[in-house]
Amino acid sequence: MISNSIPVWPGLDVLVLAAGQSQRLREVLGDRPKPLIDVNGDPVLVRNLRWLAGHGVSRVWINLHYGAAAIQAAIGDGHALGLQIHYSFERELLGTAGAARALAGLWRSRLLIVYGDSLLNFDLRRFLHLALNSKVETAWLTVFEPQVNPATAIAGSTLVADAEHRLLGFQETRNRTASPGDRIAAGVYCLPAAWICALPERYPLDFGQDVFPLWLEQNKLLKIYPIEGYCLGMDTPATYRQTLALIRARNLPLA
């Protein structure tokens, strides 16, 4: 049984991705960066950082590019959120995995990657207890099922896994309706730091397009973890409105 007390995660480092611009949300954001999109009075990035702090995370790195000054002004050093926050500035976008590879010398044992511009809420403690206590070196990828979890419109790929939750590959989900059993990446990964350090230093480098397929080719063990909460993507004005409507209609808990 998992204790309700706030845990400590020795050897865990955390990188929150917040470098995106999202041209498709201009009518909602104006000139603000996407991680500062408002969700019931707070930027989504603030809510995700508060969620991390509530699950025992104490130190976070955030990568920045577009709107870096605005994000720094909104978040500061993290003290108000119970966090110690450090920033990594990217003159050019390095990609989701490139952001982690560029800071590889900082990582210790495991690296938690969090996509800072999707609204997240699930039991992170349970996920980390599983990932950090794996006897075999494993990359863990959270997923949600649109037929089960609250979800906005789907974009990207379905993760294909076997009965033991080992990742086998990807299937495109664009331009089709979600099917029962679809599993979509929930934007939180727990990865061996050594695997990140071994990645090629070429940029941009993306987890979904470059890194996970590479690790599968190298016969590394990747496993999926179905979440019980939600991951709500807000990539367009329509999915942003859909997110707010879901929060109201289902009274979804917010960090």
C-alpha positions as CSV (number, residue, x, y, z in Angstrom):
1,M,0.0,0.0,0.0
2,I,1.2,3.5,-0.8
3,S,1.4,6.0,2.0
4,N,-0.6,9.2,1.8
5,S,2.4,11.2,3.1
6,I,4.4,13.2,0.6
7,P,7.3,10.9,-0.6
8,V,10.9,11.8,-1.4
9,W,12.3,10.6,-4.7
10,P,16.1,10.0,-4.4
11,G,17.9,10.1,-7.7
12,L,14.9,11.6,-9.6
13,D,15.4,14.7,-11.7
14,V,12.5,16.5,-13.4
15,L,12.3,18.4,-16.7
16,V,9.2,20.3,-17.6
17,L,8.9,21.1,-21.3
18,A,7.6,24.7,-21.9
19,A,9.4,25.9,-25.0
20,G,6.4,25.7,-27.4
21,Q,4.8,28.6,-29.2
22,S,1.6,27.1,-30.7
23,Q,0.5,29.4,-33.5
24,R,-2.9,27.7,-33.6
25,L,-3.8,29.2,-30.3
26,R,-3.0,32.8,-31.2
27,E,-6.7,33.9,-30.9
28,V,-6.7,32.6,-27.3
29,L,-3.2,33.5,-26.2
30,G,-2.4,36.7,-28.0
31,D,1.3,37.1,-27.7
32,R,1.6,34.8,-24.6
33,P,3.4,31.5,-24.8
34,K,1.2,28.4,-24.7
35,P,2.3,27.2,-21.2
36,L,0.6,30.4,-19.8
37,I,-2.8,29.6,-21.3
38,D,-5.4,30.2,-18.6
39,V,-7.3,27.4,-17.0
40,N,-9.8,28.6,-14.4
41,G,-7.7,31.5,-13.3
42,D,-4.2,30.0,-13.3
43,P,-1.8,29.2,-16.2
44,V,-1.6,25.5,-17.1
45,L,2.1,25.5,-16.3
46,V,1.4,26.8,-12.8
47,R,-1.2,24.0,-12.3
48,N,1.2,21.3,-13.5
49,L,4.0,22.6,-11.3
50,R,1.7,22.7,-8.3
51,W,0.7,19.1,-9.1
52,L,4.3,18.0,-9.1
53,A,5.0,19.7,-5.8
54,G,2.0,18.0,-4.3
55,H,3.4,14.6,-5.2
56,G,6.8,15.2,-3.6
57,V,8.8,16.8,-6.3
58,S,11.1,19.5,-5.0
59,R,13.3,20.6,-7.8
60,V,12.4,21.2,-11.5
61,W,14.2,22.3,-14.6
62,I,12.1,24.1,-17.2
63,N,13.2,24.6,-20.8
64,L,12.2,27.9,-22.4
65,H,12.2,29.4,-25.9
66,Y,9.2,31.5,-27.1
67,G,8.0,33.9,-24.4
68,A,10.8,32.9,-22.0
69,A,10.6,36.2,-20.1
70,A,6.9,36.0,-19.6
71,I,7.2,32.5,-18.2
72,Q,10.0,33.5,-15.9
73,A,7.9,36.4,-14.6
74,A,4.9,34.2,-14.0
75,I,6.8,31.3,-12.3
76,G,9.9,33.0,-10.7
77,D,12.2,30.8,-8.7
78,G,9.3,28.4,-7.8
79,H,9.3,29.3,-4.1
80,A,5.6,30.3,-4.1
81,L,4.8,26.8,-5.5
82,G,7.1,24.9,-3.0
83,L,9.6,24.2,-5.7
84,Q,13.2,25.1,-6.6
85,I,13.1,26.0,-10.3
86,H,16.0,26.3,-12.8
87,Y,15.6,27.4,-16.4
88,S,17.3,26.2,-19.6
89,F,17.1,28.8,-22.5
90,E,17.0,27.5,-26.0
91,R,18.1,29.9,-28.7
92,E,16.6,27.5,-31.2
93,L,14.1,24.8,-30.4
94,L,15.9,21.6,-29.5
95,G,12.9,19.3,-29.6
96,T,11.3,17.4,-26.7
97,A,14.1,14.9,-26.4
98,G,16.8,17.5,-27.4
99,A,15.9,19.6,-24.4
100,A,16.7,16.6,-22.1
101,R,19.9,15.6,-24.1
102,A,21.3,19.1,-23.9
103,L,21.2,19.0,-20.1
104,A,22.4,15.3,-19.9
105,G,25.3,16.2,-17.5
106,L,22.8,17.2,-14.9
107,W,20.8,14.0,-14.7
108,R,21.4,11.4,-12.0
109,S,19.5,8.1,-12.1
110,R,16.0,8.7,-13.5
111,L,14.5,11.6,-15.4
112,L,10.9,12.5,-15.2
113,I,9.7,14.4,-18.4
114,V,6.5,16.4,-18.1
115,Y,4.8,18.2,-21.0
116,G,4.0,21.5,-19.3
117,D,1.3,22.7,-21.7
118,S,-1.2,19.9,-21.3
119,L,-3.4,19.9,-18.2
120,L,-2.5,16.9,-16.0
121,N,-4.0,15.2,-13.0
122,F,-3.4,11.6,-11.9
123,D,-1.7,9.8,-9.0
124,L,2.0,10.6,-9.8
125,R,3.1,8.8,-6.6
126,R,1.8,5.5,-7.8
127,F,3.4,5.9,-11.2
128,L,6.8,6.8,-9.7
129,H,6.8,4.1,-7.1
130,L,6.4,1.6,-10.0
131,A,8.9,3.2,-12.3
132,L,11.6,3.8,-9.7
133,N,11.3,0.3,-8.3
134,S,11.6,-1.5,-11.6
135,K,14.2,-4.3,-11.3
136,V,15.0,-4.1,-15.0
137,E,16.0,-0.8,-16.5
138,T,12.9,0.5,-18.2
139,A,11.5,3.6,-19.9
140,W,7.9,4.2,-18.6
141,L,5.4,6.1,-20.7
142,T,2.0,7.2,-19.3
143,V,-1.0,6.8,-21.5
144,F,-4.7,7.5,-21.4
145,E,-7.6,5.9,-23.1
146,P,-10.1,8.3,-24.8
147,Q,-12.9,5.9,-24.2
148,V,-12.1,5.8,-20.4
149,N,-10.4,9.0,-19.4
150,P,-11.7,12.5,-19.9
151,A,-10.1,13.6,-23.2
152,T,-10.1,16.3,-25.8
153,A,-9.7,15.7,-29.6
154,I,-6.9,13.3,-30.4
155,A,-3.8,14.2,-32.3
156,G,-0.6,12.2,-32.7
157,S,-0.1,8.5,-32.3
158,T,-1.6,5.6,-30.4
159,L,0.9,3.5,-28.5
160,V,0.7,-0.2,-29.3
161,A,1.6,-2.5,-26.4
162,D,1.3,-6.2,-25.5
163,A,-0.6,-7.8,-22.7
164,E,2.3,-7.1,-20.3
165,H,2.3,-3.4,-21.3
166,R,5.5,-3.6,-23.2
167,L,5.6,-0.9,-26.0
168,L,5.7,-2.5,-29.4
169,G,5.2,0.6,-31.7
170,F,3.0,3.4,-32.8
171,Q,-0.1,3.8,-34.9
172,E,-1.2,7.1,-36.4
173,T,-4.5,8.5,-34.9
174,R,-4.8,11.6,-37.0
175,N,-8.0,12.0,-39.0
176,R,-9.8,9.1,-37.5
177,T,-12.2,8.5,-34.6
178,A,-10.8,7.0,-31.4
179,S,-11.4,3.2,-31.1
180,P,-11.9,1.3,-27.9
181,G,-8.5,0.4,-26.5
182,D,-6.7,3.3,-28.0
183,R,-3.8,4.4,-25.8
184,I,-2.5,7.9,-26.3
185,A,0.7,9.3,-24.7
186,A,-0.2,11.3,-21.6
187,G,2.9,13.5,-21.7
188,V,4.7,12.1,-18.6
189,Y,7.7,9.8,-19.0
190,C,10.1,8.3,-16.4
191,L,13.3,7.4,-18.3
192,P,16.8,6.1,-17.3
193,A,19.2,9.0,-17.3
194,A,21.9,6.8,-18.9
195,W,19.7,6.3,-21.9
196,I,19.3,10.1,-22.3
197,C,23.1,10.6,-22.0
198,A,23.7,8.1,-24.8
199,L,21.4,9.9,-27.3
200,P,23.2,11.5,-30.3
201,E,23.9,15.2,-29.9
202,R,21.8,16.3,-32.9
203,Y,18.9,18.7,-32.8
204,P,16.0,18.9,-33.0
205,L,15.4,15.6,-31.4
206,D,11.9,14.4,-30.6
207,F,10.8,11.6,-28.2
208,G,7.9,10.3,-30.3
209,Q,9.5,10.6,-33.7
210,D,13.1,9.9,-33.0
211,V,14.0,8.5,-29.5
212,F,11.3,5.9,-28.7
213,P,11.6,4.3,-32.2
214,L,15.4,4.2,-31.7
215,W,15.1,2.6,-28.3
216,L,12.7,0.0,-29.7
217,E,15.2,-0.8,-32.5
218,Q,17.9,-1.2,-29.8
219,N,15.7,-3.7,-28.0
220,K,15.4,-1.5,-24.9
221,L,12.5,-2.2,-22.6
222,L,9.7,0.5,-22.9
223,K,6.5,0.0,-21.0
224,I,3.2,1.9,-20.8
225,Y,1.3,3.0,-17.7
226,P,-2.4,3.7,-18.1
227,I,-3.4,6.7,-15.9
228,E,-6.6,6.9,-13.9
229,G,-6.9,10.7,-14.1
230,Y,-6.7,12.9,-17.2
231,C,-4.4,14.5,-19.7
232,L,-6.2,17.3,-21.6
233,G,-4.4,18.6,-24.7
234,M,-5.1,22.2,-25.6
235,D,-3.7,22.5,-29.1
236,T,-6.4,24.6,-30.8
237,P,-9.1,27.0,-29.7
238,A,-11.6,24.2,-30.1
239,T,-9.7,21.8,-27.8
240,Y,-9.1,24.6,-25.3
241,R,-12.9,25.3,-25.1
242,Q,-13.4,21.5,-24.9
243,T,-11.1,21.4,-21.9
244,L,-12.9,24.1,-20.0
245,A,-16.2,22.5,-20.8
246,L,-15.0,19.1,-19.5
247,I,-13.8,20.7,-16.2
248,R,-17.2,22.3,-15.7
249,A,-19.3,19.3,-16.8
250,R,-17.4,16.6,-14.9
251,N,-16.3,18.8,-12.0
252,L,-12.7,17.6,-12.7
253,P,-10.3,18.2,-9.8
254,L,-7.6,20.8,-10.5
255,A,-4.1,21.2,-8.9
